[in-house]
């Protein structure tokens, strides 16, 4: 290897630094973004040279051009890299030079780069997650609007389902004129989002093959086809996780620990996690909570019920999500279906 290369990329340009391995001489320049621009400037570099690039919002196409030039992209964890650089000031030049220094020291904090096909299919599952979140927000706002005017509670378990539509229309009709008009618009938004979500689910079932890994994930409590596809696409290669605890942490299901002396306190989950995996395991946990009375003998049902009585619904869901995240690691790494942990009657194993 003749040189270290680092990119500090922005929306319209990239600051590039080349540092010679033998002499330490540095060459820096600003590269304006354009199709093929990165591929052209790297054309004369030694094939296989690593290129450090922060995991910014637009890294997909930059990584593709680095690979097309025959070089090896290294996607850098931005927060960890900044901490390891220890810089007081922040400029493009300092950031690029700092990444090259970490490359020279062998301490560059890199993250896994999913293959192009995986990145493509992730857009389907990730966009569906966003649409579901938007639909939930509209439901909450419409529910709050009905509550402001004392509308009676719904008699249906799902007040926005097909069976409850006639009842919902009658509840909206009792609202004042302008509020009624606004509620109708919100209901139209809900219908549009629901239709779009169905289209995404249909496209997922059409394009994403149900692999053996997905079939094993579907043996987890609360995990169906869509959640299995989301989890499988977000995990990618299970070999990149050394243990079940690492996967659970990556999925945002483990709390932060504050320990000093003899005192230990567990805080909120970390924000710098894979939020799509976190959502998927939380959704599976909520499914377990809804159905825990139907399957009272299952480990997850007993775990949810015991922790709900002690710590409330939210923390119980978090504990179930962590159990499912760790179980997903074992299911994928051992290539076997989920098996309910063996427990003594009336007790559940700690997660």
Buried (B, 14 or more C-beta within 10 A) or exposed (E): EEBBBBBBBBEEBBBBBBBEEEEEEBEBEEBEBEEEBBBEBBEEBEEEBBBBBBBBEEBEEBBBBBBEBBBBBBBBBBEBBBEBBEEEEEEBEBBBBBBBBBBEEEEBBBEEBBEEEBBEBBEBBBEBBEBBEBBEEBBEBBBEBBEEEEBEEBEBEEBBEEEBBEBBEEBBEEBEEEBBEBBBEBBEBBEEBBEBBEEBBEEBEEEBEEEEBBBBBBBBBBBEBBBBBBBBBBBBEBEEBEEBBBBBBBBBBBBEEEEEEEEEEEEEBEEEBBBBBBBBBBBBBBBBBEBBEEBEEBBBBBBBBBBBEEEEEEBBBBBBBBBBBBBBBBBBBEEEEBEBBEBEEEEBEEB
